Amino acid sequence: MSNFKIALLDGDGIGPEIMREAVKVLDLVAERNNISFDLIHTPFGASAYFECGHPFPEQTQKVCDEADAILKGPIGLSHEESQKIPVDMQPERGALLPLRRRYNTYANFRPVFLPKGLAHFSPLKPEIIGDGIDIMIIRELVGGLYFGEKETGKTADGIRYVKETLEYDENQIRRIAKVAFETAQKRKKVLHNIHKSNVLKSSVLWNAVIDEVGKDYPDVKVENILVDAAATYLCLNPGRFDVMVMENMFGDILSDQGGGILGSLGLMPSACLGDDKAYYEPSHGSAPDIAGKNIANPYSMIGSVAMMLEMSFNMTQESRNVWHAMQSVFADGYSTPDLSRPGSDVKMIDTQAFGDRVVAALKALPIPA
């Protein structure tokens, strides 16, 4: 029997609630496929800071080091609660960026996926959505402005200033470019390269390396598009995109916009891959305003499990089964209060009930051969 060790970072806010539903799915997947998952919960984020004195404590680092994959819940607090934590220990700076740096998870996959049957979630008009939205955003995750040198201070005249460095080298760009081209080869063989080379020299280098790598993938058509134009087209004609690749900050912003055209970041899981380790997480935040109310939809958390099954454990068919099971719950007319308004012609259920229905739907599907 195969055994996989998974570090579970429950996180903050709604994190523990949606993680519980993901664990239900993992337990069923293990049972259906005659494998074993060693699931180890370990603190991470603001809750870890208050419990252990650090948002990414040594005990969590050890568990993650030994794990075959990491499943991470959302982290963060309200603005007011965040002020109780020193700036450099706040979850994003003290936990999330160090996690990415520790495991060099440079390739971030964020699927913007909305079948036609779920089009009612989107704020876009039906004629724009067409037969549905299916985009893979690939974001470079450990370089650029977020990881560059940072400096704050005052000038000789007493004027406060901040300086942050946007830095990439050709090797960083080349490795994410290869990931993007290989992904495009498996889909529609079209790659949209998102840049801002009319202003940023970092994008000039980025584009040059994309062109160089593209010579090794002659079957993939590259379309270069400025980031501001891409933002516009995501709203006006999302169907023109299939695979999009971009640097760190552009990817952060456009993938969140992708959640907007779906109707919620609650419908967007993600995968963060390095050469030796991967972690999987919802793209949304910890939603402290609804924490503990059992109304958060676990779709993005369970979707992250589906991505983990395929990308870390090579369980492609079971991954597809999990996706199908989740979407069937929506297709049957059920939703949670965070995604749908009362009176919007859906049967409202809570977090736990949504997870239960996903489990029931998965049980009804054939076990992969």
Residue pairs with C-beta under 8 A, 6 or more apart in sequence:
1 34
1 35
1 36
2 35
2 36
3 35
3 36
3 37
3 38
4 35
4 36
4 37
4 38
4 68
4 69
4 312
4 313
5 37
5 38
5 40
5 66
5 67
5 68
6 26
6 37
6 38
6 39
6 40
6 67
6 68
6 69
6 70
6 71
6 308
7 40
7 42
7 60
7 63
7 64
7 66
7 67
7 69
7 70
7 71
8 19
8 23
8 39
8 40
8 41
8 42
8 71
8 73
9 42
9 43
9 44
9 45
9 60
9 64
9 70
9 71
9 72
9 73
9 279
10 16
10 19
10 41
10 43
10 44
10 47
10 73
11 19
11 44
11 45
11 47
11 72
11 73
11 74
11 75
11 286
12 45
12 46
12 47
12 73
12 74
12 75
12 76
12 77
12 91
12 286
12 288
12 291
13 74
13 75
13 76
13 77
13 285
13 286
13 287
13 288
13 290
13 291
14 73
14 74
14 286
14 287
14 290
14 291
14 296
14 351
15 45
15 73
15 74
15 75
15 286
16 73
17 291
17 292
17 294
17 296
17 298
17 351
18 73
18 282
18 296
18 297
18 298
18 300
18 301
18 302
18 351
19 71
19 73
19 301
20 352
20 355
21 298
21 301
21 302
21 351
21 352
21 354
21 355
21 358
22 71
22 298
22 301
22 302
22 304
22 305
22 355
23 39
24 355
24 356
24 358
24 359
25 302
25 305
25 322
25 355
25 358
25 359
25 362
26 37
26 39
26 305
27 37
28 359
28 362
28 363
29 35
29 37
29 305
29 309
29 315
29 318
29 322
29 362
30 36
30 37
32 318
32 362
32 363
32 367
33 315
33 318
33 367
33 368
40 63
40 67
42 59
42 60
42 63
42 64
43 51
43 52
43 57
43 59
43 60
44 55
44 56
44 60
44 72
44 73
44 75
44 95
44 99
45 55
45 73
45 75
45 76
45 91
45 95
45 286
46 55
46 75
46 76
46 77
46 81
46 82
46 85
46 90
46 91
48 54
48 55
48 56
48 57
48 60
48 95
49 55
49 85
49 89
49 91
49 94
52 59
54 89
54 94
55 75
55 85
55 89
55 90
55 91
55 94
55 95
56 94
56 95
56 98
56 99
61 102
64 70
64 99
64 102
64 103
64 277
64 279
67 277
68 312
68 313
69 277
69 278
69 279
69 280
69 308
69 312
69 313
70 99
70 103
70 277
70 278
70 279
70 280
71 279
71 280
71 281
71 304
71 305
71 308
72 99
72 279
72 280
72 281
73 281
73 282
73 286
73 301
74 281
74 282
74 284
74 285
74 286
74 287
75 91
75 92
75 95
75 96
75 286
76 82
76 91
76 92
76 285
76 286
76 288
77 85
77 91
77 286
77 288
78 288
78 289
81 288
82 90
85 91
85 94
87 93
88 94
97 146
97 147
99 105
99 279
100 141
100 142
100 272
101 142
101 147
103 274
103 276
103 277
103 278
103 279
104 142
104 274
104 275
104 276
104 277
105 141
105 142
105 272
105 273
105 274
105 277
105 278
105 279
106 140
106 141
106 142
106 143
106 172
106 175
106 176
106 273
106 274
107 138
107 140
107 141
107 175
107 176
107 179
107 272
107 273
107 274
108 137
108 138
108 139
108 140
108 141
108 251
108 255
108 270
108 271
108 272
108 273
109 136
109 137
109 138
109 183
109 270
109 271
109 272
109 273
109 307
109 311
110 136
110 137
110 138
110 139
110 251
110 255
110 258
110 268
110 269
110 270
110 283
111 134
111 135
111 136
111 137
111 268
111 269
111 270
111 303
111 307
112 133
112 134
112 135
112 136
112 137
112 238
112 255
112 258
112 259
112 261
112 262
112 268
113 132
113 133
113 134
113 135
113 262
113 267
114 121
114 122
114 129
114 132
114 133
114 134
114 261
114 262
114 263
114 267
115 132
115 327
116 129
116 130
116 131
116 132
117 327
117 330
117 331
118 132
118 327
118 330
118 331
119 126
119 129
119 132
121 262
121 263
121 264
121 267
121 330
121 339
121 340
122 129
122 133
122 261
122 262
122 263
123 260
123 261
123 263
124 235
124 238
124 261
128 236
128 237
128 238
129 238
130 239
131 239
133 238
133 239
133 261
133 262
134 242
135 238
135 241
135 242
135 243
135 244
135 258
136 183
136 187
136 242
136 243
136 244
137 244
137 246
137 251
137 254
137 255
137 258
138 176
138 179
138 180
138 183
138 243
138 244
138 245
138 246
138 251
139 245
139 246
139 247
139 248
139 250
139 251
139 252
139 255
140 168
140 172
140 173
140 176
140 245
140 246
140 247
140 248
140 251
141 248
141 251
141 272
142 172
142 248
143 167
143 168
143 172
143 247
143 248
144 166
144 167
144 168
144 202
144 247
144 248
144 249
145 164
145 165
145 166
145 248
145 249
146 248
146 249
146 252
147 167
147 248
148 164
148 165
148 166
148 167
149 163
149 164
149 165
149 167
150 162
150 163
150 164
150 165
151 162
151 163
151 164
152 160
152 161
152 162
152 163
153 160
153 161
154 160
154 161
155 161
166 200
166 202
166 249
167 202
168 202
168 205
168 206
168 247
170 205
170 209
173 205
173 206
173 209
173 210
174 209
174 212
174 213
176 245
177 209
177 210
177 213
177 214
177 245
178 213
179 245
179 273
180 191
180 243
180 245
181 191
181 213
181 214
181 216
181 217
181 220
182 217
183 243
184 190
184 191
184 217
184 220
184 242
184 243
185 217
185 219
185 220
187 242
187 243
188 242
188 243
189 219
189 220
189 221
190 220
190 221
190 223
190 242
190 243
191 214
191 220
191 221
191 222
191 223
191 242
191 243
191 244
191 245
192 222
192 223
192 224
192 225
192 230
192 241
192 242
192 243
192 244
192 245
193 206
193 207
193 210
193 222
193 223
193 224
193 225
193 245
193 246
194 225
194 226
194 227
194 230
194 244
194 245
194 246
194 250
194 254
195 203
195 206
195 207
195 224
195 225
195 226
195 227
195 246
195 247
195 250
196 203
196 226
196 227
196 228
196 250
197 203
197 204
197 206
197 207
197 226
198 226
202 247
203 247
206 247
207 224
210 222
210 224
210 245
211 222
214 220
214 222
225 233
227 246
227 250
227 254
230 241
230 244
230 254
231 253
231 254
231 257
233 240
233 241
234 241
234 254
234 257
234 258
234 261
235 257
235 261
238 261
244 254
246 254
255 268
255 270
255 283
256 265
256 283
258 268
259 265
259 266
259 267
259 268
259 283
259 284
262 268
263 339
264 284
264 297
264 338
264 339
265 282
265 283
265 284
265 285
265 300
266 282
266 284
266 296
266 297
266 299
266 300
266 338
266 339
267 297
267 299
267 300
267 339
268 282
268 283
268 284
268 300
268 303
269 280
269 281
269 282
269 283
269 299
269 300
269 301
269 302
269 303
269 304
269 306
269 307
270 280
270 281
270 282
270 283
270 304
270 307
271 278
271 279
271 280
271 304
271 307
271 308
271 311
272 278
272 279
272 280
272 281
273 311
278 308
278 311
278 312
280 304
280 305
280 307
280 308
280 312
281 304
282 300
282 301
282 303
282 304
283 300
284 300
287 296
287 338
290 296
290 338
294 350
294 351
294 352
295 336
295 337
295 338
295 350
295 351
296 336
296 338
296 351
297 335
297 336
297 338
297 339
297 351
297 354
298 351
298 354
298 355
298 358
299 326
299 354
302 322
302 326
302 355
302 358
303 322
303 323
303 326
305 322
306 319
306 320
306 322
306 323
306 326
307 319
309 315
309 316
309 318
309 319
309 322
310 316
310 319
315 368
317 368
318 368
321 362
321 365
321 368
322 358
322 362
324 361
324 365
325 358
325 359
325 361
325 362
325 365
326 358
326 361
328 361
329 354
329 357
329 358
329 361
332 357
333 345
333 346
333 347
334 346
334 347
334 348
334 349
334 353
334 354
334 357
335 344
335 346
335 347
335 348
335 349
336 348
336 349
336 350
336 351
336 354
337 348
337 350
340 346
340 348
342 348
349 357
